[in-house]
Amino acid sequence: MEHKVEIKRAYDPPSKDDGFRIYIDRLWPRGLSHETFHYDLWDKEIAPSTELREWFHSSPDMLWEEFSKRYEEELKSNPAFASFMNIIASKPKITLLYSSHDHEHNNAVVLEEILVNDGWIPCSDM
């Protein structure tokens, strides 16, 4: 089965092309109600730890490379990540939803890269 992944802000409107929508932040997105935010799974267990998130937000541009490395280490040692991979294995398309204002420096970008490196999605789809 060929898999595809998209990344979208939680505040962007849903699309029928999104596939299985997964919110991957630990905190609920500010200003969105449970009735208006459309997602299929909220997997806060694969979000960066509170400590890592707070450390990173102190200076995202300067800390990006180290954050990416630390977040990947957290994921690889997290039993919830294996469960996440089992869930998405049967999904041909997923959309990772994040709430950060920064489109280039957020946990969804790191998670997508991990999925590519692990062969879940082909590199050409990035």
N, C-alpha and C positions, 0 to 999 in steps of 0.2 A: 504494500500500500504506500502510495506517495503521500507525504505529509507536507503541510504548509503552515507557516506561522506568520501572524501579523502582530504589530504592536500599535496600540491606540491609547490615547488618554481616556480615562474613565468619563470625562466630561464631553467627549465627542459622541455624536449621535450613533446609535447602533445601526448596523447595516445587515441586510439579509445575507451578505457575502462574508460576514464575520466568522461563521462556523461556531465552534464551541468557545464561548467567551469566559475567560478566567481572570478574575480580579486578583492580583498578586501582591498587594500591599497589606501591611499589618493593620493599618488604621483605616477606618471608613472614610471615603472621600467627602471632604467638607462640602456642605450645601446640597448634597444629593440625598434624596429620600430612598428608602427601600422600595417604594412603589415606582419610582421613575428611573432608577438605575438598573439596566438590564444586563444580567450576567448569569452564567450557568453554574459557576463555581466560584466561591471566594476561598482561595487557598492561602490563608495568612500564615500557615506554618512554613511555607517556602519563601516567605518574605525575609529580607535581611533582619537580623536580630536588632532589638531596640538599641543596643550599644553601638553596633556598626552603623545603623541608620543615623543616629545622633552625631557620631564622629564624622561621618561623611558630609552631613549637611552643614558642618562648620565651614567647609571650603570645597565644594564639589569639583570645581575646575582643577584645583591643585591636587586633590586626593583621588581622582578618578581611577587611575591605574591600580593603586593600592586597594581601593574599594572593590574593584572588579575581582582582583585576586582573592581578597578576604571573603567576599560574598560567594565566590565559586567554592572556596574551601568549606564554608558553612554548609552550602548545599550538598556537596559530595559526602559530608559526614552526617547529614540529616536524614533520618529514616523517612520523614515525610516526603523527601524528594523522590525516593523509590516509589512511593504510593502515587505521587504526582505523575511520574513517568508511566506507571501502569494505567492511570486514568486516560492520559492523552494518547496512549498507544493505539487505541481504537478510533481515534478522531482524525479524520483526514485533514481538517483545518482547525486551528485554534487561533484565537486572538488574545494576546496578553494585554490586560488592562492595568494601567498605572495612574496615579493621581498627581505626580510631580509636574511642576511647571516646566521643568528642564527636559526637553525631548531627546537630548543626546546623552545625558548623564543620569540614568535611572536603572533600577533593578531589572526592568523588562528588557533593556538592551543587553545586559549581562546574561540574563536567562536565555534570550534568543541565541546569543553567541555559543552558549553551552550546548544548546540543542543542535546547533549546526555542527559543532566540534564532535559531538557524540553521535553524529550521523542520523539524528531524528529527522532532520530536514536536509535536503541537498543544498550545498553551498551556493549553487546558482540561483536559488530562490531568495537570497538575501538582498 
